[in-house]
Protein backbone atom coordinates (compact mmCIF):
# COMPACT_ATOMS: atom_id res chain seq x y z
CA UNK A 1 0.00 0.00 0.00
CA UNK A 2 1.46 3.38 -0.93
CA UNK A 3 2.28 5.95 1.69
CA UNK A 4 -0.08 8.89 2.15
CA UNK A 5 1.04 12.26 0.87
CA UNK A 6 1.68 15.14 3.25
CA UNK A 7 -1.76 16.63 2.52
CA UNK A 8 -3.49 13.30 3.18
CA UNK A 9 -1.62 12.82 6.46
CA UNK A 10 -2.50 16.37 7.53
CA UNK A 11 -6.14 15.76 6.66
CA UNK A 12 -6.20 12.61 8.78
CA UNK A 13 -4.43 14.33 11.68
CA UNK A 14 -6.80 17.29 11.56
CA UNK A 15 -9.74 14.89 11.57
CA UNK A 16 -8.40 13.15 14.67
CA UNK A 17 -7.81 16.39 16.57
CA UNK A 18 -11.09 18.05 15.56
CA UNK A 19 -13.13 14.92 16.29
CA UNK A 20 -11.46 14.43 19.67
CA UNK A 21 -12.09 18.03 20.72
CA UNK A 22 -15.69 17.95 19.50
CA UNK A 23 -16.50 14.61 21.14
CA UNK A 24 -14.93 15.62 24.46
CA UNK A 25 -16.78 18.94 24.42
CA UNK A 26 -20.15 17.41 23.57
CA UNK A 27 -19.96 14.31 25.75
CA UNK A 28 -18.52 15.90 28.86
CA UNK A 29 -16.54 12.73 29.55
CA UNK A 30 -14.44 12.93 32.68
CA UNK A 31 -13.39 9.33 33.29
CA UNK A 32 -10.20 7.93 31.86
CA UNK A 33 -11.96 5.04 30.14
CA UNK A 34 -14.50 7.33 28.47
CA UNK A 35 -11.76 9.64 27.21
CA UNK A 36 -9.75 6.68 25.88
CA UNK A 37 -12.80 5.35 24.01
CA UNK A 38 -13.51 8.77 22.46
CA UNK A 39 -9.87 9.25 21.42
CA UNK A 40 -9.80 5.74 19.96
CA UNK A 41 -12.92 6.48 17.94
CA UNK A 42 -11.39 9.73 16.69
CA UNK A 43 -8.18 7.90 15.74
CA UNK A 44 -10.15 5.29 13.82
CA UNK A 45 -12.11 8.02 12.02
CA UNK A 46 -8.89 9.83 11.07
CA UNK A 47 -7.45 6.59 9.70
CA UNK A 48 -10.58 6.00 7.60
CA UNK A 49 -10.43 9.56 6.24
CA UNK A 50 -6.77 9.12 5.26
CA UNK A 51 -7.38 5.78 3.53
CA UNK A 52 -10.42 7.12 1.67
CA UNK A 53 -8.49 10.17 0.48
CA UNK A 54 -5.70 7.87 -0.75
CA UNK A 55 -8.14 5.70 -2.69
CA UNK A 56 -9.83 8.78 -4.17
CA UNK A 57 -6.45 10.12 -5.29
CA UNK A 58 -5.56 6.75 -6.85
CA UNK A 59 -8.87 6.63 -8.72
CA UNK A 60 -8.36 10.19 -9.92
CA UNK A 61 -4.84 9.34 -11.12
CA UNK A 62 -6.12 6.27 -12.98
CA UNK A 63 -8.78 8.35 -14.70
CA UNK A 64 -6.25 10.98 -15.77
CA UNK A 65 -3.81 8.32 -17.01
CA UNK A 66 -6.42 6.63 -19.19
CA UNK A 67 -7.38 9.89 -20.88
CA UNK A 68 -10.80 11.16 -21.82
CA UNK A 69 -13.17 8.71 -23.45
CA UNK A 70 -15.50 9.42 -26.34
CA UNK A 71 -19.06 10.24 -25.22
CA UNK A 72 -20.42 7.11 -26.92
CA UNK A 73 -17.80 4.97 -25.19
CA UNK A 74 -16.32 3.90 -28.53
CA UNK A 75 -12.57 3.62 -28.83
CA UNK A 76 -10.87 6.65 -30.27
CA UNK A 77 -9.81 6.39 -33.89
CA UNK A 78 -6.83 8.24 -35.19
CA UNK A 79 -6.66 9.81 -38.64
CA UNK A 80 -4.40 6.99 -39.85
CA UNK A 81 -6.82 4.34 -38.61
CA UNK A 82 -9.72 6.15 -40.25
CA UNK A 83 -7.77 6.29 -43.52
CA UNK A 84 -7.09 2.56 -43.39
CA UNK A 85 -10.76 1.84 -42.79
CA UNK A 86 -11.71 3.99 -45.78
CA UNK A 87 -9.13 2.25 -47.95
CA UNK A 88 -10.54 -1.17 -47.05
CA UNK A 89 -14.03 -0.13 -48.12
CA UNK A 90 -13.02 0.49 -51.73
DOGU-53211 format. One record per residue (C-alpha): x, y, z; chain; residue in one letter; residue number from 1. Coordinates in pm, 1 decimal. Example, Ala and Ser with C-alpha at 12.3 -4.5 7.8 and 13.67 -1.06 7.14 Angstrom:
BEGIN
PT      east     north        up  chain  resn  resi
PT    1230.0    -450.0     780.0      A     A     1
PT    1367.0    -106.0     714.0      A     S     2
***
This chain:
BEGIN
PT      east     north        up  chain  resn  resi
PT       0.0       0.0       0.0      A     X     1
PT     145.7     337.9     -92.8      A     X     2
PT     228.1     594.5     169.3      A     X     3
PT      -7.8     888.6     215.1      A     X     4
PT     103.6    1226.4      87.5      A     X     5
PT     168.0    1514.3     324.6      A     X     6
PT    -175.8    1663.0     251.7      A     X     7
PT    -348.6    1330.1     317.8      A     X     8
PT    -161.8    1282.0     645.6      A     X     9
PT    -250.1    1637.2     752.6      A     X    10
PT    -614.5    1576.4     665.8      A     X    11
PT    -619.9    1260.7     877.6      A     X    12
PT    -442.8    1433.0    1168.1      A     X    13
PT    -680.3    1728.9    1155.9      A     X    14
PT    -974.3    1488.7    1156.6      A     X    15
PT    -839.7    1314.8    1467.4      A     X    16
PT    -781.1    1638.8    1657.1      A     X    17
PT   -1109.0    1804.8    1556.0      A     X    18
PT   -1313.4    1492.0    1629.1      A     X    19
PT   -1146.0    1443.5    1966.5      A     X    20
PT   -1209.0    1802.9    2071.8      A     X    21
PT   -1569.4    1794.7    1949.6      A     X    22
PT   -1649.8    1460.6    2114.2      A     X    23
PT   -1492.7    1562.2    2445.5      A     X    24
PT   -1677.9    1894.5    2442.4      A     X    25
PT   -2014.7    1740.5    2357.1      A     X    26
PT   -1995.8    1431.2    2575.2      A     X    27
PT   -1851.9    1590.5    2886.2      A     X    28
PT   -1653.9    1273.0    2955.4      A     X    29
PT   -1444.2    1292.7    3268.3      A     X    30
PT   -1339.5     932.7    3329.2      A     X    31
PT   -1019.6     792.5    3185.9      A     X    32
PT   -1196.3     503.8    3014.1      A     X    33
PT   -1450.2     733.2    2846.7      A     X    34
PT   -1176.0     963.9    2720.9      A     X    35
PT    -975.0     667.6    2587.8      A     X    36
PT   -1279.8     535.5    2400.9      A     X    37
PT   -1350.5     877.5    2245.7      A     X    38
PT    -987.1     925.2    2142.3      A     X    39
PT    -980.0     573.7    1996.4      A     X    40
PT   -1292.4     647.6    1794.4      A     X    41
PT   -1139.2     973.4    1668.8      A     X    42
PT    -818.2     790.2    1574.4      A     X    43
PT   -1015.0     528.6    1381.6      A     X    44
PT   -1211.1     801.5    1201.8      A     X    45
PT    -889.2     982.7    1107.5      A     X    46
PT    -745.4     658.8     969.7      A     X    47
PT   -1057.6     600.2     759.7      A     X    48
PT   -1043.3     955.9     624.2      A     X    49
PT    -677.4     912.4     525.7      A     X    50
PT    -738.4     578.1     353.4      A     X    51
PT   -1041.7     712.2     166.5      A     X    52
PT    -848.7    1016.9      48.0      A     X    53
PT    -569.8     787.4     -74.6      A     X    54
PT    -814.3     570.2    -268.9      A     X    55
PT    -983.3     877.5    -417.2      A     X    56
PT    -645.4    1011.5    -528.8      A     X    57
PT    -556.4     674.9    -684.8      A     X    58
PT    -886.7     662.9    -872.3      A     X    59
PT    -836.2    1019.4    -992.0      A     X    60
PT    -483.6     934.1   -1112.0      A     X    61
PT    -611.8     627.2   -1298.2      A     X    62
PT    -878.0     835.1   -1470.1      A     X    63
PT    -625.3    1097.9   -1577.3      A     X    64
PT    -381.2     831.8   -1700.8      A     X    65
PT    -642.3     663.1   -1919.1      A     X    66
PT    -738.2     989.1   -2088.0      A     X    67
PT   -1079.6    1116.1   -2182.4      A     X    68
PT   -1317.2     871.1   -2344.9      A     X    69
PT   -1550.3     941.8   -2633.7      A     X    70
PT   -1905.5    1023.6   -2522.4      A     X    71
PT   -2042.1     711.2   -2691.9      A     X    72
PT   -1779.9     496.9   -2519.2      A     X    73
PT   -1632.1     389.8   -2852.9      A     X    74
PT   -1256.9     361.5   -2883.0      A     X    75
PT   -1087.4     664.6   -3026.5      A     X    76
PT    -981.4     639.0   -3388.6      A     X    77
PT    -682.7     823.9   -3519.5      A     X    78
PT    -665.5     980.6   -3863.8      A     X    79
PT    -439.7     699.2   -3984.7      A     X    80
PT    -682.3     434.3   -3861.0      A     X    81
PT    -972.5     615.3   -4025.4      A     X    82
PT    -777.2     628.8   -4351.5      A     X    83
PT    -709.4     256.1   -4339.5      A     X    84
PT   -1075.8     184.2   -4278.9      A     X    85
PT   -1171.2     398.7   -4577.8      A     X    86
PT    -913.3     225.1   -4794.6      A     X    87
PT   -1053.6    -117.3   -4705.3      A     X    88
PT   -1403.3     -12.8   -4811.8      A     X    89
PT   -1301.7      49.0   -5172.6      A     X    90
***
